[in-house]
Each structure stands twice: as structure tokens, then as C-alpha cells.
């Protein structure tokens, strides 16, 4: 793009969906906004394909001023984000055309899209945070769209964690921004250096890591994701799991002091949390009985793997260039594959005249990509492994990271096998609007071809190294398939309700029962007692969850503004005391 065209494209990328959302406020125009909503992501997609990094636009009229632009990394994020929103919009066009609340859905769709595109293009802290908050809170309207009990509960949990995450992010950004060269208009590029030398460095890192971790599915902060992915309409779930979860990853990339100092303690913490997410997500996911819940925990597991790379970068700055490439490739690969998998959960339910063989090939492509048998997955795994083992000053405990990531990939294979098996049970239940196929076909093709577009953004994949790493990528797949077959033959899913930490204790009676059966010491009476204990544990959990839910609804309806004002007041007092 030429200079003036590039600047106009930068404005149109977030401006088009925002303008359509504003026009929605005119009742006479609302019926015209719906057909245009799926196409609102096209300007951002064209900018990602044909724009040049480095161009910036200054919005001096916006509060204290703001700047938007692209870097090499954010251009890749912009590409897969815009493509996912475009494909999901096309997929859901026919699905929502007869919906009674289509107009309401469209405005929340446009506002969430505006925030997602805006945070990627933002160069200053204020616009980044505003866009992130807009995306987070507007998505609530998409999650609770159908108004069912499950959707409202998912929306309640999501909103509580969203407020918590936004508060932590705000704390971290304010504390870091006051240490930059221009504290009134702080730039994102200045934050890592300012945080690295800040007196409150650990507090800032903790706030930003945990705040963005709400979106990225950190352990103990993950439980809104499965509920939201399962309750939201399928196009929304695809956008949540493909694009919005990467907003948390991008937040880490642009704010944490990566490459600024050797923060080995923080690196160890982040790596440990990533491994817990990788293995815990796989363990809980294979016990789920709905395809979308399996995919939700798969996302948590995959984000745990990329968290390992973030921790490695914090610990050993010299790995920065290699890890930046590995994380970017990982984000592109996982976003496209996960969006295709979510859209496929609806496509497979629809009766169709298309050959069933081609349908299942299309459903299997993104699954094979995630396990590492497609070019994108193979390149992602080999690039990440090469980056983690390239440093000359690697800590001793890192020697086992490749093996641990390989074991986590075994869990990914088991999750994909479980997902495809559950899809088989749901195949052909409903009729589908023809448009539902178009978006799914587009994003499925992108899972294969997207990785070959990396040179367009200045990333030169090491295909020879990827081919050399193929043997190491095969054993986790084989091990995962063996585990999947053994589990299908002899094991039954544990009754773990989705999105909860405390319910990990509920399968304990079942474990005791199976252990007793294996030893031959359990009779019918003991079996009844153990089943009663298991039912009692689940019942107590549900009651506690209901009480907590009522309390949180009352709190956030009545006192949320007061709590937010108190947080700001405490920050102001703290800032004045420092000055």
C-alpha cells in the first residue's frame, strides 16, 4: 500500500465496525446493519495482507491523543483475527438471520470486533486498554445471546472474571505508565523497559500476567472459558477461542519485560503455570462429553504450552528473537485451527448432500494440524522446541522441557480423538443454512495455507528443520492414539462439571471404586456407598455454586461502580504518595 492508502486503511480497520455500531443507534438503519456486519472485518484483513509495518496514524483529537499502527508481530495477529471474525460472521449469517434478537446480536458483534482490532493496532497504553475493555465487556452480550439458563450463568462467571482481569490490567498499566518518559501519553513500546527498572516490578508483572491470563486461560483463572465457549453461539465461540484468547497472549507480548532483564524467578513461575495448564487442560478435557467443552480445555492446554515460551523468554532474554518467531507462528496456527474446529461442531450436525468423506476430511484437517501432522502444526512444534534448546546459558532444569512438551502433545492427540468421536455421535442431527458452510470452508483452507503466508510478514520458516523434526513429532501422536483407544475400551469419563477447580475432588470416590474393583475387594454395598459419596459431593458443589452465583450477581449489580471507584482512588493515593 502507498503511504496515504496505508494511513486510510489503518483508520478503516477499526473504524468500519465502530461506524456500523454507531449507525445501529438509528432505528431506521438497523435492518441494513445486519447484512453488513459479517463484512466489517474485511478492511482489517486487507490491511494485514497488503499493509506495511511502521506506518502510524496519530489521533490528536482523542482525549490526550492516541496512535495506531502495525508492527511485524501485530500484523500476523491482525491477519488471523480479522480472518476468523470474517469467517465466523459468514458462518453465522444464515444461522442468525431468523433470530428474534439479531439486531442486538449485531451491535455486540461489531463492538467486540472493534475492540479486538483496536487493541492489536493500538500503539499507546490508553487506546490499548480501552480497546481491550471494549472487547471484554461487549463479548458478554454475545455469550448470553440466547438467554438460556446456561448462557446467563456463563455470562455471569465471565463478567466477574472480566472485571477482575480488567482491574489487574489497569493496576499494572497505571503503575508502569507513570515511569515512562511521557506518563500522560505512555506508549506500549516503552512499558517493558520501564517495568524492568520499576521499584514495584514484581507487583506490575504479577498484575499484568494475571490480568491478561484471565483471557489466556491461566490455571485457576480459566473456568469462564469452557462455560462461555459452550453457551455462546457457535460463531461467537469460534471468535472467542480463535481470536480473543490471543488478545491475552498479545497483552503479555507488548507489556511484560521480555528481553529486558533475566527474570529467572518469574520465568520459572510462568513455565510452571504453563505446564499445569497444558497437562490439566488435557486431563479434564478428555473427560468432557460435549465437543465444544473438549475444545475449550484443548485451548487451555495449548495456551499453557505457549506460556512456557513466555516464561523462557522472561528467564533467558537471549532467546527473544527465536521465541518471538515461535510464539507468532504458534498463535497463527492455533487460532486458525481452533476456529475451524469450533465452526465444524455446527457444520457436522447439519444434514447435507455433500459427500460424507469430504466432510470428515475437512473436520480432520485442523485436528491433525493441532497434533502436529500438518505443515502448520509441524512447523510450530519444531520451531518452539528449537527456540527452547538454543540458548547457551540454559538452566539445568530446562533439559526436560522438550520431553514435557512432547507429553503435553500426547494429551492434545487424545483430546482431538475425543473431539472427533463425540462429533461422530452428533453428525446429521439438524438442517443448516447454506451460508454455514462458507465460513467453515474458508477457515479450514486457511489452516493449511496460512503458514505459507509467513514470508509475507518477514518470517522465514525453517522447513528443513521442520522435516528433520518429524520423527520426534510422531511419537506423541502415536502415544496419544494408544491412550485414546485404551480409554475408549476400558475407561469411562469422570463426572467433572466444566470450568471448575473444586470439582477436581469429586472423582475421588470413583477412583476408589475402580481401585477396589481392580483389587477385588468391593462388594455391592461398598459400591453403593461410594456412589452415594460421589453424588453427595456433586450436590454440595452445585449448591455452593448456586449460592456464590447469587452473591456475585448481587455484588456486581449493586456495588461494581463503587468497587471500581475505590480501586481508582487507592491507585491515585498510592501514586501521590510515591511522588
VEXLUM-672078 format. One line per field, with one value per residue (C-alpha): residue number from 1; x, y, z. Coordinates in Angstrom, 1 decimal. Example, Ala and Ser with C-alpha at 12.3 -4.5 7.8 and 13.67 -1.06 7.14 Angstrom:
! residues 2
lumke	1|2;
X	12.3|13.7;
Y	-4.5|-1.1;
Z	7.8|7.1;
//
This chain:
! residues 579
lumke	1|2|3|4|5|6|7|8|9|10|11|12|13|14|15|16|17|18|19|20|21|22|23|24|25|26|27|28|29|30|31|32|33|34|35|36|37|38|39|40|41|42|43|44|45|46|47|48|49|50|51|52|53|54|55|56|57|58|59|60|61|62|63|64|65|66|67|68|69|70|71|72|73|74|75|76|77|78|79|80|81|82|83|84|85|86|87|88|89|90|91|92|93|94|95|96|97|98|99|100|101|102|103|104|105|106|107|108|109|110|111|112|113|114|115|116|117|118|119|120|121|122|123|124|125|126|127|128|129|130|131|132|133|134|135|136|137|138|139|140|141|142|143|144|145|146|147|148|149|150|151|152|153|154|155|156|157|158|159|160|161|162|163|164|165|166|167|168|169|170|171|172|173|174|175|176|177|178|179|180|181|182|183|184|185|186|187|188|189|190|191|192|193|194|195|196|197|198|199|200|201|202|203|204|205|206|207|208|209|210|211|212|213|214|215|216|217|218|219|220|221|222|223|224|225|226|227|228|229|230|231|232|233|234|235|236|237|238|239|240|241|242|243|244|245|246|247|248|249|250|251|252|253|254|255|256|257|258|259|260|261|262|263|264|265|266|267|268|269|270|271|272|273|274|275|276|277|278|279|280|281|282|283|284|285|286|287|288|289|290|291|292|293|294|295|296|297|298|299|300|301|302|303|304|305|306|307|308|309|310|311|312|313|314|315|316|317|318|319|320|321|322|323|324|325|326|327|328|329|330|331|332|333|334|335|336|337|338|339|340|341|342|343|344|345|346|347|348|349|350|351|352|353|354|355|356|357|358|359|360|361|362|363|364|365|366|367|368|369|370|371|372|373|374|375|376|377|378|379|380|381|382|383|384|385|386|387|388|389|390|391|392|393|394|395|396|397|398|399|400|401|402|403|404|405|406|407|408|409|410|411|412|413|414|415|416|417|418|419|420|421|422|423|424|425|426|427|428|429|430|431|432|433|434|435|436|437|438|439|440|441|442|443|444|445|446|447|448|449|450|451|452|453|454|455|456|457|458|459|460|461|462|463|464|465|466|467|468|469|470|471|472|473|474|475|476|477|478|479|480|481|482|483|484|485|486|487|488|489|490|491|492|493|494|495|496|497|498|499|500|501|502|503|504|505|506|507|508|509|510|511|512|513|514|515|516|517|518|519|520|521|522|523|524|525|526|527|528|529|530|531|532|533|534|535|536|537|538|539|540|541|542|543|544|545|546|547|548|549|550|551|552|553|554|555|556|557|558|559|560|561|562|563|564|565|566|567|568|569|570|571|572|573|574|575|576|577|578|579;
X	0.0|1.1|1.6|-1.8|-3.7|-2.0|-2.9|-6.5|-6.5|-5.3|-8.3|-10.8|-9.7|-11.2|-13.3|-15.7|-17.1|-17.2|-19.1|-21.6|-22.1|-22.8|-25.2|-27.1|-28.4|-30.6|-33.7|-34.3|-30.8|-30.7|-32.2|-29.4|-26.6|-27.1|-26.2|-23.1|-21.8|-20.0|-18.1|-16.9|-13.6|-12.6|-10.7|-8.6|-8.0|-6.9|-4.6|-3.0|-2.4|-1.2|-0.2|3.4|4.6|5.9|3.2|1.3|-1.7|-1.9|-5.3|-4.6|-8.2|-8.9|-8.6|-4.8|-4.1|-3.6|-1.6|-2.4|-0.1|1.4|4.5|5.7|4.2|0.8|0.4|0.2|-2.2|-4.3|-4.4|-5.8|-8.0|-9.7|-9.9|-11.6|-14.1|-14.9|-15.3|-17.3|-19.6|-20.2|-20.9|-23.4|-25.2|-27.7|-27.8|-28.9|-30.9|-34.2|-33.2|-35.5|-32.5|-30.4|-30.2|-29.0|-26.5|-25.1|-24.3|-22.4|-20.7|-19.5|-18.4|-16.4|-14.8|-13.9|-12.2|-10.3|-9.0|-8.3|-6.1|-4.0|-3.4|-3.0|0.5|-0.3|-1.4|-4.7|-6.1|-4.9|-6.6|-9.8|-10.0|-9.2|-12.0|-14.4|-13.8|-14.1|-17.4|-19.1|-18.5|-20.8|-23.7|-22.7|-22.2|-25.7|-27.3|-29.9|-30.9|-30.9|-30.0|-26.7|-25.9|-26.8|-24.6|-21.7|-22.1|-22.2|-19.0|-17.4|-18.3|-17.0|-13.6|-13.6|-13.9|-11.2|-8.9|-9.5|-8.8|-5.5|-4.5|-5.4|-3.3|-0.3|-0.6|-1.0|1.9|4.1|2.9|4.0|7.6|7.7|9.1|5.7|3.4|0.4|0.6|2.5|3.4|3.3|6.8|8.1|6.5|8.8|11.9|10.0|8.8|12.2|13.6|10.5|10.6|7.3|8.5|7.1|3.7|3.4|4.4|2.0|-0.9|-0.3|0.4|-2.7|-4.9|-4.2|-4.1|-7.9|-8.2|-5.4|-6.7|-4.2|-4.8|-7.4|-8.4|-9.6|-13.0|-15.0|-13.7|-15.4|-18.7|-18.6|-17.5|-20.2|-23.1|-22.3|-23.5|-21.0|-19.7|-19.1|-17.3|-15.0|-14.1|-13.6|-11.4|-9.6|-9.1|-10.0|-7.9|-4.9|-5.6|-4.3|-1.2|-0.6|-1.0|1.8|4.0|3.6|3.7|5.8|9.6|10.5|14.2|14.8|16.3|16.9|13.9|14.5|12.2|9.3|10.3|10.1|6.7|5.3|6.7|5.3|1.9|2.0|2.8|0.0|-2.4|-1.0|-1.5|-4.5|-6.4|-5.8|-6.7|-10.1|-10.8|-10.8|-13.5|-15.9|-18.9|-19.6|-17.4|-17.2|-16.1|-13.3|-12.2|-12.3|-10.0|-7.8|-7.4|-6.4|-3.9|-2.4|-2.2|-0.3|2.3|2.8|3.0|6.1|7.7|6.8|8.4|11.5|11.8|11.5|14.2|16.7|16.5|18.9|16.3|14.0|14.3|13.8|10.9|9.2|9.0|7.9|5.2|3.9|3.8|2.1|-0.5|-1.3|-1.5|-3.6|-6.0|-7.0|-7.2|-9.3|-11.7|-12.2|-12.8|-15.5|-17.3|-17.1|-19.1|-22.1|-21.4|-21.3|-24.8|-26.4|-27.8|-26.1|-25.9|-22.2|-20.0|-19.5|-15.9|-15.0|-16.9|-14.8|-11.6|-12.4|-13.2|-9.9|-7.6|-7.5|-7.3|-4.3|-2.8|-3.1|-1.4|1.4|0.8|0.0|2.6|1.5|1.5|4.8|6.5|5.0|6.3|9.8|10.2|9.2|11.5|14.4|13.9|13.8|17.0|19.1|20.4|24.0|23.1|20.0|19.1|19.6|16.0|15.1|16.6|13.3|11.1|11.1|10.1|7.3|6.0|6.0|3.9|1.6|1.3|0.2|-2.7|-3.5|-3.8|-6.1|-8.3|-8.6|-9.5|-12.1|-13.5|-13.9|-15.5|-18.1|-18.7|-19.5|-22.2|-23.8|-23.5|-26.5|-29.0|-30.2|-30.7|-28.3|-28.4|-26.1|-24.1|-22.9|-20.5|-18.8|-17.1|-16.1|-14.6|-12.7|-11.1|-10.4|-8.5|-6.6|-5.4|-3.5|-2.4|-1.9|1.5|2.8|2.0|4.5|7.2|4.7|5.3|9.1|9.1|11.2|10.1|12.8|11.1|14.2|14.4|10.7|11.1|14.1|11.9|9.1|10.2|10.2|6.7|5.3|5.7|3.4|0.7|1.2|1.1|-2.0|-3.8|-2.9|-4.2|-7.4|-8.0|-7.3|-9.6|-12.4|-12.2|-11.8|-12.4|-15.4|-15.4|-15.2|-18.2|-16.3|-18.6|-17.0|-15.0|-14.4|-11.4|-13.0|-14.8|-11.4|-12.1|-15.4|-13.9|-12.1|-14.9|-15.0|-11.2|-11.6|-14.3|-12.3|-9.2|-11.3|-12.8|-9.3|-8.3|-11.4|-12.4|-15.5|-18.9|-22.3|-22.8|-19.4|-20.2|-23.5|-21.7|-19.1|-21.7|-23.6|-20.5|-19.8|-23.4|-23.2|-20.0|-21.6|-24.7|-22.8|-20.8|-23.9|-25.4|-22.3|-22.0|-25.6|-25.0|-21.9|-23.6|-26.4|-24.0|-21.8|-24.9|-26.0|-22.5|-21.8|-25.3|-25.2|-21.6|-19.5|-19.3|-18.3|-15.6|-14.2|-14.1|-12.4|-9.7|-9.0|-8.9|-6.4|-4.2|-4.3|-3.4|-0.6|0.7|0.6|2.5|5.2|5.5;
Y	0.0|3.5|6.0|7.7|4.5|2.7|5.5|5.4|1.6|1.9|4.2|1.9|-1.3|-0.4|2.5|0.5|-1.8|1.1|3.2|0.4|0.1|3.8|3.8|1.0|3.6|4.9|2.5|3.0|1.8|-1.3|-3.7|-2.7|-3.1|-6.9|-7.9|-5.7|-6.9|-10.1|-7.9|-5.4|-7.3|-7.1|-3.7|-5.2|-8.3|-6.3|-4.2|-7.3|-8.7|-5.6|-3.1|-2.3|-2.3|1.0|3.4|5.2|7.5|10.0|10.8|14.0|14.8|11.7|12.6|13.1|11.7|8.2|6.4|3.4|1.4|-2.0|-3.9|-7.2|-9.2|-7.4|-7.7|-11.5|-11.2|-8.8|-11.3|-14.3|-12.1|-10.4|-13.7|-15.5|-12.7|-12.6|-16.4|-16.6|-13.8|-15.5|-18.8|-17.2|-15.0|-17.7|-19.1|-15.8|-14.3|-15.6|-14.9|-12.6|-10.8|-10.5|-6.7|-6.8|-9.5|-7.4|-4.4|-6.5|-8.3|-5.0|-3.6|-6.7|-6.7|-3.0|-3.7|-6.8|-4.9|-1.8|-3.4|-5.0|-1.7|0.5|1.9|3.8|2.4|4.3|3.1|-0.4|-0.7|1.0|-1.4|-4.4|-3.4|-2.8|-6.2|-7.9|-6.3|-6.3|-10.0|-10.5|-9.6|-12.3|-15.0|-14.5|-14.1|-16.9|-16.1|-19.7|-20.5|-21.9|-18.8|-16.5|-18.5|-18.5|-14.7|-14.1|-16.1|-14.5|-11.0|-11.4|-12.7|-10.0|-7.2|-8.9|-9.1|-5.6|-4.3|-6.1|-4.9|-1.3|-1.5|-2.8|-0.3|2.7|1.7|1.1|4.2|6.7|5.5|6.1|9.2|10.5|9.4|11.3|9.6|6.4|4.2|0.4|0.1|2.0|-0.3|-3.3|-1.1|0.9|-2.2|-3.8|-1.0|-0.2|-0.4|-2.3|-4.5|-7.7|-6.2|-4.9|-8.2|-10.1|-7.7|-7.9|-11.6|-12.5|-9.8|-10.9|-14.5|-14.3|-14.2|-16.7|-19.4|-19.4|-22.1|-21.0|-18.2|-20.5|-21.5|-18.9|-20.1|-23.6|-22.1|-19.3|-21.5|-24.0|-21.5|-18.9|-19.3|-21.3|-18.3|-16.4|-19.5|-19.6|-15.9|-16.3|-19.4|-18.3|-14.6|-13.2|-15.7|-14.5|-11.0|-12.2|-13.5|-10.3|-8.4|-10.4|-9.8|-6.0|-5.3|-7.8|-7.0|-9.7|-9.4|-6.6|-8.5|-12.0|-12.6|-16.3|-16.5|-15.1|-17.3|-20.4|-19.4|-18.8|-22.0|-24.0|-22.4|-23.2|-26.8|-27.1|-25.7|-27.9|-31.1|-30.1|-28.9|-32.2|-34.3|-32.5|-32.1|-35.8|-36.4|-34.0|-35.2|-32.3|-31.4|-27.7|-28.4|-30.7|-27.9|-25.4|-27.4|-28.0|-24.3|-24.0|-26.8|-25.2|-21.8|-23.5|-24.6|-21.1|-19.8|-22.0|-20.0|-16.7|-18.0|-19.0|-15.5|-13.9|-16.1|-16.0|-12.8|-14.0|-16.4|-13.5|-13.4|-17.2|-17.3|-14.3|-16.2|-19.4|-17.6|-15.8|-19.0|-20.8|-18.0|-18.1|-21.9|-22.4|-19.5|-20.8|-24.4|-23.8|-21.5|-24.2|-26.8|-24.8|-23.9|-27.6|-28.6|-27.0|-28.0|-31.7|-31.5|-30.5|-32.9|-32.3|-33.8|-33.3|-36.5|-37.5|-38.4|-34.9|-33.5|-35.7|-34.8|-31.1|-31.8|-33.7|-31.2|-28.7|-31.6|-33.1|-29.6|-29.3|-32.7|-31.7|-33.8|-30.9|-28.4|-25.6|-27.9|-29.5|-26.1|-24.8|-27.6|-27.8|-24.0|-23.9|-26.8|-25.3|-22.0|-23.5|-25.5|-22.8|-20.9|-21.3|-20.4|-22.6|-23.6|-27.2|-27.9|-26.9|-30.0|-31.8|-29.2|-30.8|-34.1|-32.4|-30.6|-33.8|-35.4|-32.5|-33.0|-36.6|-35.0|-32.9|-36.0|-37.7|-34.5|-34.4|-38.1|-37.5|-34.5|-36.3|-39.3|-37.0|-35.2|-38.6|-39.1|-35.7|-35.9|-35.2|-34.0|-30.7|-28.8|-26.0|-22.7|-22.9|-20.0|-22.0|-24.0|-21.0|-19.6|-23.0|-23.9|-20.6|-21.0|-24.7|-23.9|-21.2|-23.7|-25.4|-22.4|-19.7|-20.9|-20.5|-16.8|-16.2|-14.8|-12.1|-10.8|-11.2|-14.6|-17.3|-20.7|-23.4|-26.1|-28.3|-28.2|-29.0|-32.0|-33.1|-32.9|-35.1|-38.3|-36.5|-35.2|-38.7|-40.4|-38.1|-38.7|-42.5|-42.4|-40.2|-42.6|-45.6|-43.8|-42.8|-46.4|-47.7|-45.1|-45.9|-49.6|-49.7|-46.2|-44.1|-40.2|-38.8|-36.6|-33.3|-30.4|-27.9|-24.9|-25.6|-26.2|-27.5|-30.3|-32.0|-33.6|-35.1|-38.1|-39.4|-41.8|-43.1|-43.6|-45.5|-47.6|-48.5|-49.3|-51.5|-53.3|-53.9|-55.4|-57.5|-56.1|-54.1|-55.6|-54.1|-52.4|-50.6|-49.6|-48.0|-46.1|-44.8|-43.7|-42.0|-40.1|-39.1|-37.9|-36.0|-34.3|-33.1|-32.0|-29.9|-28.4|-27.4|-25.8|-23.9|-22.7|-21.5|-19.5|-18.0|-17.1|-15.3|-13.4|-12.3|-11.2|-9.1|-7.7|-6.7|-5.3|-3.1|-2.4|-2.8|1.0|1.6|-1.1|0.3|3.9|2.6|0.8|4.1|6.1|3.7|3.9|7.7|7.8|5.3|7.3|10.6|9.0|7.8|11.3;
Z	0.0|-0.7|2.1|2.1|1.3|4.2|6.6|5.4|5.8|9.4|10.2|8.4|10.1|13.5|12.1|9.9|12.6|15.0|12.5|11.8|15.5|15.9|12.9|14.6|17.1|14.3|14.3|10.6|9.7|11.9|9.3|7.0|9.5|10.0|6.4|6.6|10.0|8.7|6.2|8.9|9.3|5.6|5.9|8.7|6.7|3.7|5.9|7.3|3.8|1.9|4.6|5.6|9.2|10.5|9.3|12.2|12.5|15.3|16.7|18.5|19.0|21.1|24.8|25.4|22.0|20.6|18.0|15.8|13.7|12.9|13.8|12.2|15.1|15.3|11.5|11.9|14.8|12.8|9.9|11.8|14.0|11.0|9.1|12.0|12.6|8.8|8.5|11.7|10.6|7.3|9.1|11.4|8.9|7.9|11.4|12.9|10.1|11.6|15.2|17.2|18.7|15.5|15.7|19.3|18.4|15.6|17.7|20.3|17.4|15.9|19.3|20.2|16.8|17.1|20.5|19.2|16.1|18.1|20.7|18.0|16.3|19.4|20.0|23.2|26.5|26.8|23.5|24.1|27.4|26.2|23.2|25.4|27.9|25.0|23.6|27.0|28.1|24.7|24.4|27.4|25.1|22.7|25.3|26.8|23.4|23.6|27.2|28.4|32.0|30.9|28.9|31.7|34.2|31.7|31.2|35.0|35.6|32.5|33.6|37.2|35.9|33.2|35.8|37.9|34.9|33.8|37.3|37.4|34.0|34.9|38.1|36.2|33.3|35.6|37.8|34.7|32.7|35.4|34.9|31.2|29.5|28.7|31.6|30.3|26.9|27.6|24.6|24.7|23.4|26.5|29.0|29.1|29.8|32.4|34.2|34.2|36.4|38.4|42.2|42.0|39.3|40.8|41.5|38.0|36.4|38.6|37.8|34.0|33.9|35.9|34.3|30.7|32.0|32.5|28.7|28.1|30.4|33.3|35.9|38.5|36.1|33.3|34.4|32.5|29.1|29.0|30.1|27.6|24.7|25.4|25.9|23.2|19.6|17.5|15.5|18.8|20.3|17.2|17.7|21.4|21.1|17.9|18.2|21.6|23.6|21.7|23.0|26.3|24.7|22.8|26.1|27.6|24.5|24.5|28.2|30.1|30.3|27.8|26.8|29.2|32.2|33.3|35.5|36.2|39.2|37.1|34.2|36.4|37.8|34.3|32.9|35.9|35.4|31.7|32.3|34.8|32.2|29.5|31.4|33.5|30.4|28.7|31.7|32.3|28.6|27.8|30.4|28.9|27.0|24.6|21.7|22.5|26.1|24.8|22.5|25.4|27.5|24.5|24.2|27.8|27.3|24.1|25.8|28.6|26.0|24.7|28.3|28.6|25.8|27.5|30.7|28.8|27.3|30.7|32.1|29.2|27.2|24.5|23.3|22.4|18.6|18.3|20.8|19.2|15.9|17.6|19.6|16.5|14.4|17.3|17.6|13.9|13.8|16.9|16.2|12.7|13.7|16.8|14.9|12.2|14.9|16.6|13.4|12.5|15.6|13.9|10.4|11.3|12.8|9.6|7.1|3.7|0.3|0.2|0.3|3.9|3.2|2.2|5.3|7.7|5.8|6.4|10.1|10.5|8.9|11.8|14.3|12.5|12.5|16.3|16.9|14.5|11.4|9.1|7.9|10.3|13.4|12.5|11.9|15.2|17.3|15.8|15.9|19.6|20.5|18.6|20.4|23.8|23.3|21.5|24.5|25.7|29.3|29.7|33.3|34.1|34.9|31.3|29.9|30.4|28.8|25.3|26.8|28.9|25.8|23.9|26.7|26.6|22.8|23.7|25.6|22.5|20.4|23.0|23.1|19.3|19.2|21.9|20.0|16.7|18.4|20.1|16.7|15.2|17.7|16.8|13.0|10.9|13.5|12.1|8.8|8.1|6.2|3.1|4.4|7.3|5.0|3.5|6.6|7.8|4.4|4.3|7.8|7.2|4.0|5.9|8.5|5.6|3.6|6.3|7.4|3.8|4.0|6.8|4.3|3.5|7.1|7.1|8.8|7.0|8.2|8.6|6.6|6.5|10.3|10.5|8.3|10.4|13.5|12.0|13.8|17.2|16.4|15.6|19.0|20.9|18.3|18.5|22.3|22.3|19.9|22.1|25.2|23.4|22.3|25.8|27.4|24.9|25.6|29.4|31.0|31.4|31.8|35.2|36.1|36.2|35.5|33.1|34.2|37.8|40.1|43.2|41.3|40.7|44.1|43.0|41.1|44.1|45.2|41.6|41.7|45.0|43.4|40.4|42.6|44.7|41.8|40.4|43.7|44.0|47.5|46.7|47.0|46.0|49.4|49.1|45.5|46.6|49.4|47.1|44.5|47.3|48.3|44.7|44.3|47.6|46.6|43.3|45.0|47.6|44.8|42.8|45.9|46.7|43.1|43.2|46.5|45.1|41.9|43.7|45.8|42.8|40.9|43.8|44.3|40.7|40.1|43.2|44.1|41.0|40.3|43.9|43.8|40.6|42.0|45.2|43.1|41.2|44.4|46.0|42.9|43.0|46.7|46.1|43.1|45.1|48.0|45.6|44.0;
//
